[in-house]
Amino acid sequence: MLAGLPPPLEPPDRPLPPELAGAVSHGYNCRCVAKHFCLDPAAYQELPACSLTETEYHELLTEAFAVQAEAKQLAAARDVAGAQRAYARMRQLAQQLDRVSLEVAAVSDLATVCYSAGDLRNARQCAEAVLSVFAVSTAAIVHFGQYAELRMIEGSREVAERVLISLSTEEGDLDRARELLGDQRRRAVFRKAAEPGQFPREQLDPYGADELELRILEVRVQVAAGDPAGARDAIDEILTDLDRIADIDEVRVQVAALQTMARAERARIRQAGGEEADATADLLRLASRRDGPAAAKFAIGLAETRALDGDLPGAIAAIVKARDELAAAGVTGDVAEASYALGTLLLLADEVAQARDQFEHAGKLWAASGDTPGARRLASALARCAAAEEDWPAAEKHAADLQTAARDSGEWLECLRADYLSATIGYARGEDPRAVLDLLLPVALAAQEYRFAFASAQARTAWANSVAGPATELLMVLLTQLGETRLIAELIERTCAVGAYPEDRSLNLTGELPALATPPAEADQLPLAALGSVTSSLPLRLAPPPGLRWSPSSPMELDDWSRLADERYGCVSATRTVETWPAAEPGRETFILRYADAGHTYLSWRTTSDLDTVHTHPIDADLVDTARGFLAEASPTPREGERIADAVRRSLDAFSSGEQRLARVLALNLLPADLVARLRRATRPLLRIQPSPALAAVPWGLLALPDRRPDHVLDADEVDTCFDSDLRILDVADVSLLAPAGIPRREPGPAGPPVYLLDPRIPGQSAFGELGSVLGKQDATSPLIRHLDARLAAGPVRPAAARGLDLVRRTDTDRRLLAAALAEPCSRLVFAGHVSRIQDVHGAQTALHLSCSADLPGTAAPIGAHRPFTAADLALSEVDMPARAALIGCASASDFGLPEPFGVLLAAVASGAGLVAATVWALPTSAAVSGADPMAELIIAVDTALAGPDPVAELCAWQRNQLARWRERPGPARSPVFWAALTCLDATDDGRAWPR
């Protein structure tokens, strides 16, 4: 019997469509059924399928499906040559069977294979061929009534279109990519709305796997459109959604492939954004599950990370090995990537000629495959090679080619990178600095602004380090050379403004925790600086800072440059404007000092009596490092691997033998001569300081005032020659920290009783452990208890207590008590206990340790039976802080030392506190000395000052008295280790109150 697709039950009652007039086959064994349709069989060729028996037909069909499965496996293993051979065999079988659906499936899969191999030209040819055949086949299907066949070839069209979406994205035709994505979604909606049984179950996407693939393609469009921040957020959400359906048998294989696709995309986004560690983790995970060419692809990215770690020869060898494997497998696109990566490493090794050879090899492969973005990358690489050889005409030509290609692409991020490269070449060549500035300043402003588009703190920090940071560093050097004092100062103020938490106060401290996926915590590890981890799903973004105003009589000169950045790169300027200066006290001069790290550290200072006269000073990075080295030796904050007791002993010894030397070294490195001279002439001025991350732990009041400046770099033994006396900043001025202008302010709440959270008992922690008592054993005769008794005699306090002893070491001092206490009017909050932070991450992960059990709501992973109370908890909660607060604990003012300074200190300001007393390093407990209680003295001084009319002046007066005692009779109990770390962040007199 004759086989093939069965003919329709009834012949068509309409004439042959024009689309089919010239066709010799419609995929239906047309010669076999021509007579059934009353057609002239002479118009059709004799097809092999017409002579097949049913058994032969099904054998060939079974073989075709087996070959397709084999081809897919080879493609997944990145054996491109093997996959192409298998698909060629599948096409032969499709022709023998006269099955257009099989041939279209083979060609659409081939389009995917070619695209993944970097053969973009053939990928497009295959995909377009599928769509062309689809149009003709659809006409035949409708004419002959074989609608089941339509369902079979529709899947191939979806595959081909997805290749075209990727190709359009690669070529910058984002409108076409978005149009195709929209078409796919509309058809998916149509299929789901159809009557049951009209479409196979797999085409109805019951678990959303196909939609997730479309979302991955949309991520690529976002990257191409210059929105890596949105793409990064989206890919994290996609991976979360894939995890939810990963164990469903029906889509397990598909989901595994999509997870690989998504993780590879995330690694690419992370690498481009500077998140090297996270990108490496993705690549390691991908490589560990594969071997052969599939693993070799990821080995390229891992080799680049290996080079950054210092193993350049090993990285080069790894890339060469991977490239050989990929070339043997026919993966030309990955071979080009390997050559490009190899060229990059060789350029780092100053092997410029070899690097150029590798870049040009990659360029040839990109050109052969029709890879348009590759041409831009080649121009960039060749420009860098020419610049390394100081072949400036060639470098400028390549840079100009890159700029033209970037402008043609319409992608703002490509334009930004091209302009930055051109600016760096112009600067290195010695071009007109003003022309370089015209390129570089808008680039730096746009890069800084875009940082806030990232939801992840790590991504924002990586972007700042890899994109915005280098541009700003070069810009500051250029402006210094040009003598642009005002622009330097404005850039410092812009950097110091940072950003603000959004107004999303949704965490109820007394209710249930929102669904957040918390990672497991190591309950037995309690290092001082690594307690509690904020979840990856933390809903805490940063808004960009508002616009700034320089002075009452002068706007920012940067405003015109910001508008230029808007025009070139599509930035959006802030609408709100805030002042950058605090209000002046009548009859008292206020100095405003801001430090910003940009390669070197830059200082700007001015006074409230003359806001439009600004002084700027670059402080060489080596001087800053020297100051930090001296400070690290004296600070009681434990170093990595150091026991707390050893750190305290080291610090006490360092202050005992070299406190004056420390004060002098810090001053010589951080205070310019013009500032020292003005301070000496002023009458008890107020110093308002916003330190940079590098200088966050400086005890500013201790710094000595030099009598003369050296005319050369001092040797260590010559430091004392610059001083005739032991005059300190504390001797001549009051000092406080300056809140970033971008942190929102609120009107203070009504006054009421003070709230005391003193030495809370932490669940599961011994009184003598790392999270044990900070006050030690207290009794009715202890100075602190007598002070608290006096407070109780003067009026009520919260929590309610009958005697001072009832306010310390309570077991109920948790976030619920805090929320309830602050819900009522209060004058001040005094916390004394443990504060911890995780090094070099988002400030939201700094934490107070209250008596919170692990079952209370919060964003930190529990530590055994205890959940830390993080800055994120405070920012997201509905708690309003009182006008004054004290956070007395280990480095509670360490916000400024973080890449994003949003720890408990600034979270308190954003939640309503106008003045916050805190410490810049880890405080030793009173157990460090015998016969004295310096911790209690500090708490009493802070509480007394916060209750007074001018807390900053009172605390500085107390520290001045402590300094006098130390000078009179140095000893451990009087050491600056205990009192010099204390500082106040004062936002009460800046004249601003604006909501988040």
JONORSUL-V169745 format. One record per backbone hydrogen bond with DSSP energy under -1.0 kcal/mol. CO is the residue of the C=O (numbers start at 0). NH is the residue of the N-H. If there is no record, write none. Layout:
CO|NH  CO|NH
//
This chain:
16|19  17|20  19|22  28|31  28|32  32|36  33|38  34|37  39|42  40|43  46|49  47|50  48|51  52|56  53|57  54|58  55|59  56|60  57|61  58|62  59|63  60|64  61|65  62|66  63|67  64|68  65|69  66|70  67|71  68|72  69|73  70|74  71|75  72|76  73|78  74|77  77|79  78|82  79|83  80|84  81|85  82|86  83|87  84|88  85|89  86|90  87|91  88|92  89|93  90|94  91|95  92|96  93|98  98|102  99|103  100|104  101|105  102|106  103|107  104|108  105|109  106|110  107|111  108|112  109|113  110|114  111|115  112|116  113|118  114|117  116|332  117|119  118|122  119|123  120|124  121|125  122|126  123|127  124|128  125|129  126|130  127|131  128|132  129|133  130|134  131|135  132|136  133|137  134|138  135|139  136|140  137|141  138|142  139|143  140|144  140|145  144|146  145|148  146|150  147|151  148|152  149|153  152|156  153|157  154|158  155|159  156|160  157|161  158|162  159|163  160|164  161|165  162|166  163|167  164|168  165|169  166|170  167|172  168|171  171|173  172|176  173|177  174|178  175|179  176|180  177|181  178|182  179|183  180|184  181|185  182|186  183|187  184|188  185|189  186|190  187|191  188|192  194|197  199|202  200|203  207|211  208|212  209|213  210|214  211|215  212|216  213|217  214|218  215|219  216|220  217|221  218|222  219|223  220|224  221|226  222|225  226|230  227|231  228|232  229|233  230|234  231|235  232|236  233|237  234|238  235|239  236|240  237|241  238|242  239|243  244|247  247|250  250|254  251|255  252|256  253|257  254|258  255|259  256|260  257|261  258|262  259|263  260|264  261|265  262|266  263|267  264|268  265|269  266|270  267|271  268|272  269|274  270|273  273|275  274|278  275|279  276|280  277|281  278|282  279|283  280|284  281|285  282|286  283|287  286|289  291|295  292|296  294|298  297|301  298|302  299|303  300|304  301|305  302|306  303|307  304|308  305|310  306|309  309|311  310|314  311|315  312|316  313|317  314|318  315|319  316|320  317|321  318|322  319|323  320|324  321|325  322|326  323|327  324|328  325|330  328|80  329|331  330|334  331|335  332|336  333|337  334|338  335|339  336|340  337|341  338|342  339|343  340|344  341|345  342|346  343|347  344|348  345|350  346|349  349|351  350|354  351|355  352|356  353|357  354|358  355|359  356|360  357|361  358|362  359|363  360|364  361|365  362|366  363|367  364|368  365|370  368|120  369|371  371|374  371|375  372|376  373|377  374|378  375|379  376|380  377|381  378|382  379|383  380|384  381|385  382|386  383|387  384|388  385|390  386|389  389|391  390|394  391|395  392|396  393|397  394|398  395|399  396|400  397|401  398|402  399|403  400|404  401|405  402|406  403|407  404|408  405|409  410|414  411|415  412|416  413|417  414|418  415|419  416|420  417|421  418|422  419|423  420|424  421|425  422|426  423|427  424|428  425|429  425|430  431|435  432|436  433|437  434|438  435|439  436|440  438|442  439|443  440|444  441|445  442|446  443|447  444|448  445|449  448|451  449|452  450|453  455|459  456|460  457|461  458|462  459|463  460|464  461|465  462|466  462|467  463|468  466|470  467|471  468|472  469|473  470|474  471|475  472|476  473|477  474|478  475|479  476|480  477|481  478|483  482|484  483|487  484|488  485|489  486|490  487|491  488|492  489|493  490|494  491|495  492|496  496|741  499|542  501|503  503|505  507|510  515|517  520|522  521|524  526|529  532|860  534|537  537|539  542|499  546|577  548|579  553|550  555|558  557|561  558|562  559|563  560|564  561|565  562|566  563|567  564|568  565|569  575|546  577|548  584|587  588|685  589|607  590|687  591|605  592|689  593|603  595|601  597|599  599|597  600|618  601|595  602|616  603|593  604|614  605|591  606|609  609|612  614|604  616|602  618|600  619|623  620|624  621|625  622|626  623|627  624|628  625|629  626|630  627|631  628|632  629|633  630|634  638|641  642|646  643|647  644|648  645|649  646|650  647|651  648|652  649|653  650|654  651|655  652|656  653|657  654|658  657|661  658|662  659|663  660|664  661|665  662|666  662|703  663|667  664|668  665|669  666|670  671|675  672|676  673|677  674|678  675|679  676|680  677|681  684|733  685|590  686|735  687|592  688|737  689|594  691|694  692|695  694|697  697|699  698|701  699|702  700|729  702|728  714|717  717|720  718|721  719|722  721|706  721|707  726|704  728|731  728|732  733|686  735|688  736|985  739|742  749|825  751|826  753|797  754|829  756|831  757|808  761|764  765|768  766|772  768|771  778|781  781|785  782|786  783|787  784|788  785|789  786|790  787|791  788|792  789|793  790|794  797|755  802|805  803|806  804|807  809|760  811|813  812|850  813|817  814|818  815|819  816|820  817|821  827|754  828|885  829|756  830|887  831|758  833|848  835|846  841|844  842|845  843|871  845|870  846|835  847|868  851|866  852|855  858|534  862|865  864|853  865|862  868|847  869|873  870|874  871|875  872|876  875|506  882|913  882|914  883|828  884|916  885|830  887|832  888|891  890|893  893|896  894|897  899|842  899|901  902|906  903|907  904|908  905|909  906|910  907|912  908|911  910|880  913|986  914|884  915|984  916|886  917|982  918|892  920|890  924|927  925|928  932|936  933|937  934|938  935|939  936|940  937|941  938|942  939|943  940|944  941|945  942|946  944|947  949|953  950|954  951|955  952|956  953|957  954|958  955|959  956|960  957|961  958|962  959|963  960|964  961|965  962|966  963|967  964|968  970|973  971|974  974|977  975|979  978|981  980|919  982|917  983|736  984|915  988|582
//
